[in-house]
Amino acid sequence: MVSASRRLSGANIWISQFWKNQSLHSVPLDLDVRLRRLDLSNNFIRQLNTLVLPFLEQLDLSSNQLDLISEGAFENLAQLEELNLSRNMLNNNLGSNSKALQSISRLRNLDISMNSLSDDAAELYLQNKPSLNHLKMTGNSLTRLSHNLFKESKDLRTITIDGNLISVIEQGTFEPLLQLETLNLARNNLAHICDFKLYQVKYLNLSRNSVEFFVTHEDDRSYGLELLDLSFNKLLYFPIVPKMNRLKYLYLQNNMVGILNSEAEMVSGANSLYNDITNKRIVTKNYLHSIWRQMPVIYIDLSYNHFTSFPLETLSLVSSLVTLNFSHNCLDSENHRYLYFHSLKHLDLQSNGLVYVSPFFLNALTQIDELNLQDNSVQPCALVDHLGNSQSTQETNLNTSCVDLRLLRTLQHLNLKENNIKKLHANTFRGTSLVSLNLAGNSHMAMDVSTLEGVQNTLQSLIISEMNMTSSDLLLPCLPALTQLNVSNNQLDIIPSSLHCSPLREIDIKNNRFVSLNYSLIHTLSEHLNLIYVGGNSFNCCDSKWLKILNDSEVNLPDIGNTECFTEDSKNMMMMAEYLNSSAAYCLFHRKAQEVHFGQLLIIILFLFVILSAFIIFTRRLCSLHNFPRIRNDLLNNAIQHLLSVSV
């Protein structure tokens, strides 16, 4: 069924019709000639004849079976600016189809992706496109980009030709496009960039090719490059980018950088490559470091490479670097050089096999805010400075069996998940400025009662899940700033009472051994609490006062519908939310039955007490009669036997 929209504002009339997903085999007849936008996507249209829509500005024919466009199909679309022909069969009938497209000279946006277009077909479709600003040719069959491809589209600003088979780019293909800002050549077969000369381009995506090196001749021209994506390639060296650039974001993940034996060898290799490409016979300059020293980069992703040591010499040159992703490498060596990262705030070292991090390296992180050490083998140092002097502190810092996290004065966010930590000693984090701490997955870790001493007033988020921890193991001080706590996947049955002073907004206690929750503590926490996860526990169905408190406080329990509970009269588990909807009468009867049972037992005990007291008094009187000892003993024995039989 067609949907339509209409906008009227004085002389401004905007009319749209949407025929998307209507199983159409042809364009509907009697379309409103005032249409500005027409959506015919996701149908079965195979042929397009003449359209008489003089005001049409946007036409979407994507995802049809279009393979024949009559030569005059677009002649009466004088205002057409956006045309989407993606996911069709435009590799057929090139003569008629290309002539039809050549008749549209006002086009600004053209999408001809997923049409199996060859190099020659692409050139035909792009003729007579002087106004074109944005072109998308994703997923075709282009193998070579010639200097003729865009010669009639000099105003292009965005070109997306990803997912083709391009291995060759002729010189002069992109250079004349002075307005070009975004170029996406991802998922092709490019092997190298020998001389990058696109001064105007700001965003260049070369990811998922086979690029082995990226080299730019040194010159004094200013480049607009701000983002360079070379991820998922075969780089052996850091790229040699333009000397005068505006580069801020550099993506180098999933390459082979660092596979050489040392940083020195990698730098030397890059400089030799530069000299070979530029035909310089004598190596007289470290071009790589000279250029990297001037880069205004704030973000570098070097994850999933092959570094065995941290490339301090190179990365420390980038004085503006704020975020560095160095995860999933093979770091195993230490460094004792005094180099500094004056701007680095976010460092990701996840999955590197780290056991030791040099204090020299930690001291270099003068502005560090976030450190991710997940999935390593880091053991935080214990405080051994009993003498209170610098010598003992220095000895602690040189202890290669642990990492002294207290050197990171500015650190606010620390991830120590899955490090197989054995013990967190007292004052482990003293001196830092921790706001969030993740200790999850250290399944055999023990915490000292003073582990969080020094950060208890700043800590806002604490994750201690998946640690096989019991309630007696969980030793938490008063944490007056804590707003988020995750203790899921442990063996806890009690929430620490010390949390009563925490303004918690979110708690995760799922997959533990809770039967009930402390009413008083829950009542206190509910003043700030917004969210609590409780699934995976076995609660007592009829001990649900804590749940009423949470419901009355409108606390969100997202998994209460999947939470199970039990009753004392049944060994079967049932869904708690469903049970509570109809359990009031049962739980009330259950409690009354317990009360009746206790009352009956009390009456029997009182009755026996009275009878026994009477007989004791009676026997005492008999005891005063010395003439009837046998009678007294017989009466006493009979009385006791009678009492025993009554009680049974």
C-alpha positions as CSV (number, residue, x, y, z in Angstrom):
1,M,0.0,0.0,0.0
2,V,1.4,3.4,-1.0
3,S,2.1,6.0,1.7
4,A,2.4,9.7,0.9
5,S,3.4,12.8,2.7
6,R,2.7,16.4,1.8
7,R,4.2,19.6,3.1
8,L,2.7,23.0,2.2
9,S,4.3,26.3,3.2
10,G,3.2,29.2,1.0
11,A,4.6,28.5,-2.4
12,N,6.8,25.7,-1.1
13,I,5.2,22.4,-1.9
14,W,6.8,19.1,-1.0
15,I,5.1,15.9,-2.0
16,S,6.5,12.4,-1.4
17,Q,5.2,8.9,-2.3
18,F,6.6,5.6,-0.9
19,W,6.0,2.4,-2.9
20,K,8.7,0.4,-1.1
21,N,8.2,-3.3,-0.8
22,Q,5.0,-3.4,-2.8
23,S,5.9,-6.3,-5.2
24,L,5.6,-3.9,-8.1
25,H,6.7,-5.0,-11.6
26,S,6.4,-1.6,-13.2
27,V,6.2,2.1,-12.2
28,P,2.7,3.0,-11.0
29,L,0.7,5.1,-13.5
30,D,-0.9,8.5,-12.9
31,L,1.8,9.7,-10.4
32,D,1.3,13.2,-9.1
33,V,3.3,15.5,-11.4
34,R,4.1,17.6,-8.3
35,L,6.1,14.9,-6.7
36,R,9.5,15.9,-5.2
37,R,10.4,12.5,-3.8
38,L,9.6,9.0,-5.1
39,D,10.6,5.7,-3.4
40,L,10.2,2.6,-5.6
41,S,12.8,0.5,-3.8
42,N,12.6,-3.2,-3.0
43,N,10.3,-4.2,-5.9
44,F,10.6,-6.3,-9.1
45,I,10.8,-3.5,-11.7
46,R,12.9,-4.7,-14.6
47,Q,12.3,-1.9,-17.2
48,L,12.0,1.9,-16.8
49,N,10.3,4.0,-19.3
50,T,9.9,7.8,-19.6
51,L,8.9,9.5,-16.3
52,V,7.2,12.9,-16.5
53,L,7.8,14.4,-13.1
54,P,9.2,17.9,-13.7
55,F,9.6,18.7,-10.0
56,L,11.1,15.4,-8.9
57,E,14.3,15.8,-6.8
58,Q,14.9,12.4,-5.3
59,L,14.3,9.0,-6.9
60,D,15.0,5.7,-5.3
61,L,15.0,2.6,-7.5
62,S,17.3,0.5,-5.5
63,S,16.9,-3.3,-5.0
64,N,14.9,-4.0,-8.0
65,Q,15.7,-6.1,-11.1
66,L,16.3,-3.1,-13.3
67,D,18.4,-4.0,-16.4
68,L,16.9,-1.7,-19.1
69,I,16.4,2.0,-18.9
70,S,15.0,3.7,-22.0
71,E,17.1,6.4,-23.4
72,G,14.5,9.1,-22.7
73,A,13.5,7.8,-19.2
74,F,15.1,10.8,-17.4
75,E,14.7,13.6,-19.9
76,N,11.7,15.1,-18.2
77,L,13.3,15.0,-14.7
78,A,14.9,18.5,-14.9
79,Q,15.1,18.9,-11.1
80,L,16.5,15.5,-10.3
81,E,19.4,15.7,-7.9
82,E,19.5,12.3,-6.0
83,L,19.3,9.0,-7.8
84,N,19.7,5.6,-6.2
85,L,20.1,2.7,-8.7
86,S,22.0,0.3,-6.4
87,R,21.4,-3.5,-6.3
88,N,20.1,-3.8,-9.9
89,M,21.4,-5.3,-13.1
90,L,22.9,-2.3,-14.9
91,N,25.8,-4.3,-16.3
92,N,23.3,-5.2,-19.1
93,N,22.2,-3.0,-21.9
94,L,25.0,-0.5,-21.4
95,G,24.2,1.5,-24.5
96,S,20.6,2.4,-23.6
97,N,21.2,2.7,-19.9
98,S,24.3,4.9,-20.1
99,K,22.6,7.3,-22.5
100,A,19.7,7.6,-20.1
101,L,22.0,8.5,-17.3
102,Q,24.0,10.9,-19.5
103,S,20.8,13.0,-19.9
104,I,20.8,14.0,-16.2
105,S,23.3,16.8,-15.8
106,R,22.0,18.2,-12.5
107,L,22.7,15.1,-10.4
108,R,24.5,15.7,-7.1
109,N,24.1,12.2,-5.5
110,L,24.4,9.0,-7.5
111,D,24.5,5.5,-6.1
112,I,25.2,2.7,-8.6
113,S,26.5,0.1,-6.1
114,M,26.0,-3.7,-6.5
115,N,25.5,-3.7,-10.3
116,S,28.5,-5.8,-11.4
117,L,29.8,-2.9,-13.3
118,S,33.1,-3.2,-15.2
119,D,35.7,-0.4,-15.6
120,D,34.3,0.6,-19.0
121,A,30.7,0.5,-17.7
122,A,31.6,2.8,-14.8
123,E,33.1,5.3,-17.2
124,L,30.0,5.3,-19.4
125,Y,27.7,5.9,-16.5
126,L,29.7,8.9,-15.2
127,Q,29.8,10.9,-18.4
128,N,28.1,14.3,-18.3
129,K,28.0,14.6,-14.5
130,P,29.5,18.1,-13.9
131,S,27.4,18.7,-10.8
132,L,28.0,15.4,-9.1
133,N,29.1,15.8,-5.4
134,H,28.7,12.3,-3.9
135,L,29.3,9.0,-5.8
136,K,28.9,5.5,-4.5
137,M,30.0,2.4,-6.5
138,T,30.4,-0.2,-3.7
139,G,30.5,-3.9,-4.6
140,N,31.0,-3.8,-8.4
141,S,33.7,-5.4,-10.5
142,L,36.1,-2.5,-11.0
143,T,39.8,-3.6,-11.3
144,R,41.5,-0.4,-12.5
145,L,40.8,3.3,-11.9
146,S,41.8,5.4,-15.0
147,H,42.4,9.1,-15.2
148,N,39.3,9.3,-17.5
149,L,36.9,8.0,-14.9
150,F,36.1,11.3,-13.1
151,K,37.2,13.8,-15.7
152,E,33.6,15.1,-16.2
153,S,32.9,15.1,-12.4
154,K,35.4,17.7,-11.1
155,D,33.1,18.7,-8.2
156,L,33.1,15.4,-6.4
157,R,33.5,15.6,-2.6
158,T,32.8,12.0,-1.6
159,I,33.8,8.9,-3.5
160,T,33.0,5.4,-2.2
161,I,34.4,2.5,-4.3
162,D,34.9,-0.1,-1.6
163,G,34.3,-3.8,-2.2
164,N,35.7,-4.0,-5.7
165,L,38.7,-5.6,-7.3
166,I,40.9,-2.5,-7.7
167,S,44.6,-3.2,-7.9
168,V,45.8,-0.3,-10.0
169,I,45.1,3.5,-9.7
170,E,46.5,5.5,-12.6
171,Q,48.2,8.8,-11.8
172,G,45.9,11.7,-12.3
173,T,42.7,9.8,-11.3
174,F,42.0,11.7,-8.1
175,E,44.5,14.6,-8.2
176,P,42.3,16.9,-10.4
177,L,39.3,16.6,-7.9
178,L,40.1,19.7,-5.9
179,Q,36.9,19.4,-3.8
180,L,37.4,15.8,-2.9
181,E,37.3,15.3,0.9
182,T,36.3,11.7,1.5
183,L,37.8,8.7,-0.4
184,N,36.8,5.2,0.5
185,L,38.8,2.4,-1.2
186,A,38.4,-0.3,1.4
187,R,38.1,-4.0,0.5
188,N,40.1,-3.9,-2.7
189,N,43.4,-5.4,-3.9
190,L,45.8,-2.4,-3.5
191,A,49.3,-3.5,-2.6
192,H,51.1,-0.3,-1.9
193,I,50.8,3.5,-1.8
194,C,54.1,4.8,-3.2
195,D,53.4,8.5,-3.4
196,F,50.4,9.9,-1.8
197,K,49.6,13.3,-3.3
198,L,46.0,14.0,-2.5
199,Y,46.4,17.3,-0.8
200,Q,42.7,18.0,-0.5
201,V,41.5,14.7,1.0
202,K,40.6,14.7,4.6
203,Y,39.3,11.1,5.2
204,L,41.1,8.2,3.4
205,N,40.0,4.6,4.0
206,L,42.3,2.0,2.6
207,S,41.4,-0.8,5.1
208,R,41.1,-4.4,4.0
209,N,43.4,-4.3,1.1
210,S,46.9,-5.8,0.8
211,V,48.9,-2.7,1.4
212,E,52.5,-3.4,2.5
213,F,53.7,0.2,2.8
214,F,52.4,3.8,2.7
215,V,54.9,6.4,1.6
216,T,54.6,10.1,0.9
217,H,57.4,12.2,-0.7
218,E,58.6,14.9,1.5
219,D,57.5,18.4,0.3
220,D,56.4,21.7,1.8
221,R,52.8,21.6,0.7
222,S,50.0,21.4,3.2
223,Y,47.8,18.3,3.3
224,G,44.3,18.3,4.6
225,L,44.4,14.6,5.7
226,E,42.7,14.2,9.1
227,L,41.8,10.4,9.2
228,L,43.9,7.6,7.7
229,D,42.6,4.0,7.9
230,L,45.1,1.4,7.0
231,S,43.7,-1.4,9.1
232,F,43.5,-5.0,8.0
233,N,46.5,-4.8,5.6
234,K,50.0,-6.2,5.5
235,L,52.0,-3.3,6.7
236,L,55.5,-4.0,8.1
237,Y,56.3,-0.4,8.9
238,F,54.7,2.7,10.3
239,P,53.3,4.8,7.4
240,I,55.4,7.8,6.3
241,V,52.6,10.4,6.0
242,P,52.9,13.9,4.6
243,K,55.2,16.2,6.5
244,M,52.7,19.0,6.8
245,N,49.4,17.3,7.7
246,R,46.4,17.6,10.0
247,L,46.2,13.9,10.8
248,K,44.3,13.2,14.0
249,Y,43.1,9.6,13.7
250,L,45.4,6.7,12.5
251,Y,44.0,3.2,12.3
252,L,46.7,0.5,11.9
253,Q,45.1,-2.5,13.6
254,N,45.4,-6.0,12.2
255,N,48.7,-5.5,10.3
256,M,52.2,-7.0,10.7
257,V,53.8,-4.0,12.2
258,G,56.3,-5.1,14.9
259,I,57.1,-8.4,13.4
260,L,60.7,-7.3,12.9
261,N,63.1,-8.0,15.7
262,S,63.3,-4.5,17.2
263,E,61.9,-1.0,16.9
264,A,65.3,0.2,15.5
265,E,65.1,-2.4,12.7
266,M,61.6,-1.3,11.9
267,V,62.6,2.4,11.7
268,S,65.7,1.6,9.7
269,G,63.6,-0.5,7.3
270,A,61.0,2.3,6.8
271,N,63.7,4.9,6.1
272,S,65.5,2.5,3.6
273,L,62.1,2.0,1.8
274,Y,61.6,5.7,1.6
275,N,65.0,6.2,0.0
276,D,64.4,3.4,-2.5
277,I,61.0,4.8,-3.5
278,T,62.3,8.4,-3.8
279,N,65.6,7.2,-5.5
280,K,67.8,8.6,-2.8
281,R,71.0,6.7,-2.7
282,I,72.4,7.7,0.7
283,V,70.4,7.5,3.9
284,T,71.0,10.8,5.6
285,K,67.9,11.4,7.6
286,N,65.4,9.6,9.8
287,Y,62.3,10.5,7.7
288,L,59.9,8.4,9.7
289,H,60.7,10.1,13.1
290,S,61.1,13.5,11.5
291,I,57.6,13.4,10.1
292,W,55.9,11.6,13.1
293,R,57.3,14.3,15.4
294,Q,55.1,16.8,13.6
295,M,51.9,14.8,13.4
296,P,49.0,16.3,15.4
297,V,47.6,12.8,16.0
298,I,45.3,12.2,19.0
299,Y,44.2,8.6,18.3
300,I,46.2,5.6,17.2
301,D,45.0,2.0,17.0
302,L,47.8,-0.6,16.8
303,S,45.9,-3.5,18.1
304,Y,46.3,-7.0,16.6
305,N,49.9,-6.4,15.4
306,H,53.1,-8.3,16.3
307,F,55.0,-6.1,18.8
308,T,57.1,-7.9,21.4
309,S,58.3,-4.6,22.9
310,F,56.6,-1.2,23.1
311,P,57.8,1.2,20.4
312,L,58.7,4.0,22.8
313,E,61.0,5.8,20.5
314,T,58.4,6.3,17.8
315,L,55.2,6.8,19.8
316,S,56.7,9.2,22.3
317,L,57.4,11.6,19.5
318,V,53.6,12.2,19.0
319,S,53.2,14.8,21.7
320,S,49.5,15.3,21.1
321,L,48.6,11.6,21.4
322,V,45.6,11.1,23.8
323,T,44.3,7.6,23.0
324,L,46.4,4.5,22.1
325,N,45.0,1.0,21.5
326,F,47.9,-1.4,21.9
327,S,45.8,-4.5,22.7
328,H,46.4,-8.0,21.4
329,N,50.1,-7.8,20.7
330,C,52.9,-9.9,22.2
331,L,54.7,-7.6,24.7
332,D,57.2,-9.4,26.8
333,S,60.1,-7.1,27.4
334,E,60.7,-4.1,29.6
335,N,62.2,-0.7,29.1
336,H,64.3,1.4,31.3
337,R,64.4,4.6,29.3
338,Y,63.1,7.9,30.6
339,L,60.6,8.8,27.8
340,Y,57.3,10.6,28.4
341,F,53.8,10.6,27.0
342,H,52.7,14.1,28.1
343,S,49.2,13.9,26.6
344,L,48.3,10.2,26.7
345,K,45.1,9.6,28.7
346,H,43.7,6.3,27.4
347,L,45.9,3.3,27.0
348,D,44.7,-0.2,26.1
349,L,47.1,-3.1,26.8
350,Q,44.6,-5.9,26.8
351,S,45.7,-9.4,25.9
352,N,49.5,-8.9,25.7
353,G,50.7,-11.6,28.1
354,L,52.2,-8.9,30.4
355,V,53.6,-10.1,33.7
356,Y,55.7,-7.0,34.4
357,V,55.4,-3.3,33.5
358,S,58.5,-1.2,34.1
359,P,58.1,1.7,36.6
360,F,60.0,3.8,34.0
361,F,57.1,3.2,31.6
362,L,54.5,3.8,34.3
363,N,56.2,7.1,35.3
364,A,56.1,8.1,31.6
365,L,52.3,8.1,31.7
366,T,52.1,11.5,33.4
367,Q,48.5,12.2,32.4
368,I,47.0,8.7,32.2
369,D,43.3,8.6,32.9
370,E,42.3,5.1,31.7
371,L,44.3,1.9,31.6
372,N,43.1,-1.5,30.3
373,L,45.3,-4.4,31.5
374,Q,42.6,-7.1,31.0
375,D,43.7,-10.6,30.1
376,N,47.3,-10.4,31.1
377,S,49.2,-11.8,34.1
378,V,49.7,-8.6,36.1
379,Q,50.2,-8.9,39.9
380,P,49.8,-5.6,41.7
381,C,52.6,-4.8,44.1
382,A,52.3,-4.9,47.9
383,L,53.3,-1.9,49.9
384,V,56.7,-2.7,51.4
385,D,58.0,0.8,52.2
386,H,58.1,0.2,55.9
387,L,61.1,2.5,56.4
388,G,59.3,5.4,54.7
389,N,62.3,6.5,52.6
390,S,62.9,6.7,48.9
391,Q,65.4,3.9,48.8
392,S,62.9,1.3,49.9
393,T,60.4,2.8,47.5
394,Q,62.9,2.4,44.7
395,E,63.5,-1.2,45.6
396,T,59.7,-1.8,45.4
397,N,59.6,-0.2,41.9
398,L,62.3,-2.5,40.7
399,N,60.5,-5.6,41.8
400,T,60.0,-7.4,38.5
401,S,57.4,-9.8,39.9
402,C,54.7,-7.1,40.3
403,V,53.3,-3.8,38.9
404,D,53.3,-0.8,41.1
405,L,50.0,0.9,40.2
406,R,50.4,3.6,42.8
407,L,52.9,5.4,40.4
408,L,49.8,6.4,38.2
409,R,48.7,9.4,40.2
410,T,46.2,10.6,37.6
411,L,44.6,7.2,36.9
412,Q,40.8,7.1,37.2
413,H,39.7,4.0,35.3
414,L,41.5,0.6,35.7
415,N,40.7,-2.7,34.2
416,L,42.4,-5.7,35.8
417,K,39.9,-8.3,34.6
418,E,41.2,-11.9,34.1
419,N,44.8,-11.4,35.3
420,N,44.8,-14.5,37.6
421,I,45.6,-12.2,40.5
422,K,46.3,-14.1,43.7
423,K,46.2,-11.4,46.3
424,L,45.3,-7.7,46.5
425,H,47.2,-6.3,49.4
426,A,46.4,-3.3,51.7
427,N,46.7,0.1,50.0
428,T,47.2,-1.5,46.5
429,F,45.7,1.6,44.8
430,R,46.7,4.3,47.2
431,G,48.0,7.4,45.4
432,T,45.8,6.9,42.4
433,S,42.5,8.7,41.7
434,L,40.5,5.7,40.9
435,V,36.8,6.2,39.9
436,S,36.2,2.8,38.4
437,L,37.9,-0.6,39.0
438,N,37.3,-3.9,37.3
439,L,38.6,-7.0,39.1
440,A,36.3,-9.5,37.4
441,G,37.5,-13.0,36.4
442,N,40.3,-13.3,38.9
443,S,38.7,-16.5,40.2
444,H,41.1,-17.2,43.1
445,M,41.9,-13.7,44.3
446,A,41.9,-12.8,48.0
447,M,41.3,-9.2,49.1
448,D,42.8,-7.5,52.1
449,V,40.4,-5.7,54.4
450,S,42.3,-2.5,53.5
451,T,42.8,-3.2,49.8
452,L,40.7,-0.1,48.8
453,E,42.2,2.1,51.4
454,G,43.1,5.4,49.8
455,V,40.5,5.3,47.0
456,Q,37.4,4.6,49.0
457,N,36.3,8.2,48.8
458,T,36.7,8.5,45.0
459,L,35.6,5.0,43.7
460,Q,32.3,5.2,41.9
461,S,32.2,1.8,40.0
462,L,33.4,-1.5,41.3
463,I,33.2,-4.8,39.4
464,I,34.2,-8.0,41.3
465,S,32.2,-10.6,39.4
466,E,33.2,-14.1,38.3
467,M,35.6,-14.5,41.3
468,N,34.2,-17.6,43.1
469,M,33.9,-15.4,46.1
470,T,31.8,-16.1,49.2
471,S,30.3,-13.5,51.5
472,S,33.1,-14.0,54.1
473,D,35.6,-13.2,51.3
474,L,34.0,-10.0,50.3
475,L,35.5,-7.3,52.5
476,L,34.4,-3.9,51.5
477,P,34.9,-0.6,53.5
478,C,32.4,2.2,53.5
479,L,32.4,3.6,49.9
480,P,30.6,6.9,50.1
481,A,31.0,7.7,46.3
482,L,30.1,4.2,45.0
483,T,27.2,4.3,42.5
484,Q,27.7,1.1,40.6
485,L,28.5,-2.4,42.0
486,N,28.7,-5.7,40.1
487,V,29.2,-8.8,42.3
488,S,27.5,-11.2,39.8
489,N,28.6,-14.8,39.3
490,N,30.0,-15.5,42.7
491,Q,28.8,-17.5,45.7
492,L,27.4,-14.7,47.8
493,D,24.4,-15.0,50.1
494,I,24.7,-11.6,51.9
495,I,25.2,-8.1,50.6
496,P,27.9,-6.4,52.8
497,S,26.3,-4.2,55.4
498,S,29.1,-1.6,54.8
499,L,27.3,-0.6,51.6
500,H,24.7,1.2,53.6
501,C,26.7,4.4,53.2
502,S,27.0,4.1,49.4
503,P,24.7,6.0,47.1
504,L,24.3,3.0,44.8
505,R,22.3,3.5,41.6
506,E,23.0,0.2,40.0
507,I,23.6,-3.3,41.6
508,D,24.2,-6.6,39.8
509,I,23.9,-9.6,42.1
510,K,22.8,-12.2,39.6
511,N,24.0,-15.8,39.7
512,N,24.8,-16.0,43.4
513,R,23.3,-17.9,46.3
514,F,20.9,-15.3,47.7
515,V,17.7,-16.6,49.4
516,S,16.6,-13.2,50.6
517,L,18.0,-9.7,50.9
518,N,18.4,-7.7,54.1
519,Y,15.3,-5.6,54.4
520,S,17.0,-2.7,56.3
521,L,19.9,-2.5,53.9
522,I,17.6,-2.6,50.8
523,H,15.4,0.1,52.3
524,T,18.5,2.3,52.8
525,L,19.8,1.6,49.3
526,S,16.5,2.1,47.6
527,E,16.7,5.9,48.3
528,H,19.2,6.1,45.4
529,L,18.8,2.8,43.6
530,N,17.6,2.8,40.0
531,L,18.5,-0.7,38.8
532,I,19.2,-4.1,40.3
533,Y,19.8,-7.5,38.6
534,V,18.8,-10.5,40.7
535,G,18.4,-13.4,38.3
536,G,20.1,-16.7,38.8
537,N,19.5,-16.8,42.5
538,S,17.1,-19.1,44.5
539,F,14.9,-16.8,46.5
540,N,12.4,-17.8,49.1
541,C,9.0,-17.1,47.5
542,C,7.3,-16.2,50.8
543,D,10.2,-14.0,52.0
544,S,9.8,-11.2,49.6
545,K,9.6,-8.1,51.7
546,W,12.8,-6.8,50.1
547,L,11.0,-7.1,46.7
548,K,8.1,-5.0,47.9
549,I,10.5,-2.4,49.2
550,L,12.1,-2.2,45.7
551,N,8.8,-2.1,43.9
552,D,7.4,0.6,46.2
553,S,10.6,2.6,45.4
554,E,10.1,2.0,41.7
555,V,13.5,0.4,41.3
556,N,13.9,-1.3,37.9
557,L,14.4,-5.2,38.1
558,P,15.0,-6.1,34.4
559,D,15.4,-9.8,35.0
560,I,12.7,-10.4,37.7
561,G,10.6,-12.2,35.0
562,N,13.4,-14.8,34.7
563,T,14.1,-15.1,38.4
564,E,13.2,-18.3,40.3
565,C,12.0,-18.9,43.8
566,F,11.1,-21.8,46.1
567,T,8.7,-22.5,48.9
568,E,9.3,-24.7,52.0
569,D,6.5,-27.1,51.0
570,S,7.8,-27.7,47.5
571,K,11.2,-28.7,46.1
572,N,10.2,-27.4,42.7
573,M,11.4,-24.0,41.5
574,M,9.0,-21.5,39.9
575,M,9.2,-18.1,38.3
576,M,9.2,-15.5,41.0
577,A,7.2,-12.8,39.2
578,E,4.5,-15.2,38.2
579,Y,4.3,-16.8,41.6
580,L,4.1,-13.4,43.5
581,N,1.1,-12.4,41.4
582,S,-1.0,-15.2,43.0
583,S,0.9,-16.2,46.1
584,A,-0.5,-13.8,48.7
585,A,-3.2,-16.2,50.0
586,Y,-0.9,-19.2,50.0
587,C,1.9,-17.4,51.8
588,L,-0.6,-16.1,54.4
589,F,-2.0,-19.7,54.9
590,H,1.6,-21.0,55.1
591,R,2.4,-18.5,57.9
592,K,-0.9,-19.3,59.8
593,A,-0.2,-23.0,59.5
594,Q,3.2,-22.4,61.1
595,E,1.6,-20.3,63.8
596,V,-1.0,-23.0,64.6
597,H,1.7,-25.7,64.8
598,F,3.7,-23.7,67.2
599,G,0.7,-22.8,69.4
600,Q,-0.3,-26.5,69.7
601,L,3.2,-27.4,70.7
602,L,3.2,-24.7,73.4
603,I,-0.1,-25.9,74.9
604,I,1.2,-29.4,75.2
605,I,4.4,-28.3,76.9
606,L,2.4,-26.1,79.4
607,F,0.0,-29.0,80.2
608,L,2.9,-31.4,80.9
609,F,4.5,-28.8,83.0
610,V,1.4,-28.3,85.2
611,I,0.9,-32.1,85.6
612,L,4.5,-32.7,86.5
613,S,4.5,-29.8,89.0
614,A,1.4,-31.3,90.7
615,F,2.9,-34.7,91.0
616,I,6.2,-33.2,92.4
617,I,4.3,-31.4,95.1
618,F,2.3,-34.5,95.9
619,T,5.4,-36.7,96.1
620,R,7.1,-34.2,98.4
621,R,4.2,-34.5,100.8
622,L,4.5,-38.3,100.7
623,C,8.2,-38.0,101.3
624,S,7.5,-36.4,104.7
625,L,5.7,-39.7,105.7
626,H,8.5,-42.0,106.7
627,N,6.1,-44.9,107.3
628,F,5.3,-45.3,103.6
629,P,8.5,-45.4,101.6
630,R,7.4,-48.2,99.3
631,I,4.1,-46.6,98.6
632,R,5.8,-43.3,97.9
633,N,8.2,-44.8,95.4
634,D,5.5,-46.8,93.6
635,L,3.3,-43.7,93.3
636,L,6.2,-41.6,92.0
637,N,7.2,-44.2,89.4
638,N,3.6,-44.6,88.3
639,A,3.2,-40.9,87.9
640,I,6.3,-40.6,85.8
641,Q,5.3,-43.4,83.5
642,H,1.9,-41.8,83.1
643,L,3.4,-38.5,82.1
644,L,5.6,-40.2,79.6
645,S,2.7,-42.0,78.1
646,V,0.7,-38.8,77.8
647,S,3.5,-37.0,76.2
648,V,4.0,-39.7,73.7
